[in-house]
Each structure stands twice: as structure tokens, then as C-alpha cells.
Amino acid sequence: MQSWYTILPKNPWVSIYVWIIFCIMPFYFIIRSFSFVQITIGIVLILLYFLSHRFSFKSQNGLVYMWVSFEMVLNIAMTLMFGYIYLSLFTAFFIGNIRNTVGFFIMYGLHIGFTVVSIVAGYFIDLHLFLSQTPFIIITVIGVVLLPFTLYSRNKRENLEGELENAKERIEELIIHEERQRIARDLHDTLGQKLSMIGLKSDLASRLVTKNPEQALQEIKDIRQTASIALKEVRELVADMRAVKLQEEIIRVEQILKAAQIDLEVNGDASNLNIPVLIENVLSMCLKEAITNVVKHSGAKKCKISIKRTYNEITICIIDDGKGFNDKLNITGNGLKGMQERLEFINGSLKIESKKGSKLHISVPLAITHQKGNE
């Protein structure tokens, strides 16, 4: 049922101090107004109840329902003998965490029925005692009715959200796998035949160099032409691949920061940078990682993104007014190492400053990239 073993229910909606009060109250309730024998019986019943409650969290399958049923019996005994009905809230909380639908509704119905019947019987047994507690009894009954169903609905919703998230991750994995397969097929269809032709023509040209130089020269020209066609087709293939645009990433970043109540200022135009696809991809991923750090770790109220492109370089600065980095900056943490590795792949660099906030300065030279593309 749960990975924690305690008689105090873990619930962010109810303070742990409230549960502690409910644990202490039955002892005070019994000791103040009953005989020594009754006090002894009451303490034994309370200890048995909490022991059963603990075992119910540790048990699995059918034993869970056995311990919950035992708790219900103890609830009835405490109500009829001492007029103390409040332990039923512990049982109600546990029933709300039962995952099996049929088991939940059976135990839910039984608990409500037994609680109401024992309270009604209590009014006949000791009318004065129960009349003095009537407002609290009403609140307890409301809790017994609403608490399990509320917890059950919340747990069910969280399970569905978890399943949906897993399904999304699985779909993303399948999309990536399918995209890789498509790229592999396209590359095979585009390059396979032409590379085979280049290999055959190269062998033919090597044999004709001494026998027929003119024919060998023609074959070399054909090789050059085939290589040019293959290069063109590969470039068209890469251009058609889905890439992460920097402008699109800035829109997503703006939405994330708005949700985190962080003001964003963007300087520079990311829509007309005219940079290679690979560089834009890397810059988009680095920007995403940097903003994730701002949201999660900085505690900032304002963030500024500056984008500047010159003839031979593009730079991006991300500045926030948060708490900055520690004095001993760990480059392996907060995704900084991944950003640095991506930038090194395209000859870029990452500089970090931490004065009244943090500043990440990303720069990528364009001249080197263009030179490589032309070779």
C-alpha cells in the first residue's frame, strides 16, 4: 500500500500535528472519566488499534482488508464503551489509499455503515455523553464520508497522470526511433547507389590511367559530378529534417517563465539569424537548459535574454537577478556540463558569471562553421 511504515498518515492536506492530537486524545478522553479497569481496557484497545493500523500499511493483498476490518471492530468498541469515535478518521484515511476499486468501495461502504450504526447506538447507551459531542460527531461523520472518496479520487488522478506521462515518453521514444529509421532509409537511398557508383568508377579510372588516359579523365569527371549530386541531396535531406528553431524555443521559454512568475526581457531578433541548422539546434537546447536552471534554482524575479549576431559570431546572454551560483561552481551540475559539451562540438564556448545573480554568455563562431561547410 505505502512505502512508509508509520501510524501517522502522510497527507499534505492535513498537518501532522492534527494527527498527533488525534493519537493523544483517546488516552486523555479515557483517563479523565473512567475507572481503572475501564482505563486499562481502553488503553489496550487503543494500542491494538494503532498496531493494526501500522500492520495495514505493511500488509498486501487480502491481509490489508483483514486489518482494516479489525480496525472497524475496534472503532465500534471504542465508540460504544467510551464514546470515542475519532479513530474512525484514521481508518477513513487508510481506506482512501486503497488502490483496488472493488476493495475500496466495499470497505468504504462498510466503514460508513458501521460508524453511523455505532454512533446511533451510542446515543441510546449514553445520551448525555454523545449529546455533548454532537458537533464533533457530525464533523467526524462528514470526514468519514468525504475523506476516503477525496483521497481515492486524488490517487486515481495521480495514477492517470503518471500513466499519461509514461505514454508520452513512450510516444516520444517511438517518434525518435521512427525518425531515425526514416533518416537511415533516406541516407541509404540517397547515398548507397551513388557511393557504389563512385567506388566502381574509381576502380575503372585506376585501371584506365595507363591504358586510356582520356577515358580515365572522363571517369574522374563523372565521379566528381556524382559526388556533387550526392552532396546536394544530403544537404536537401538535412534541410528537410525537423529542427528546433531558436525563435520557437524563445516562445516556449517565455511561457515557462510566465508560469514561474518571472519577468522576461528579450533583446535581439531570433527569427532572421540565418545560421546553420546544427548551430540553431545546439543554441536552442542550451537556451532551454539555461532557463530551466533559472526557474528551478535561481529564485529570480527577472530574466533577460540578449541575442546578437555579427558576421563571424553569434552570442546569447542569459542574465537573471537570482541568488547566482555557489562560490565553488560545479560544472558537472545543473546541466552545465552538457551545455559545454554541445557548444564544444560546434567550436562554441560558455562563460559563467555570478554577481548579483548569474550571467551565462554563449558564443559560437560562424566563420569556422561556414568554412567547414564549404570544404
Disulfide bonds with the S-S distance in Angstrom:
none
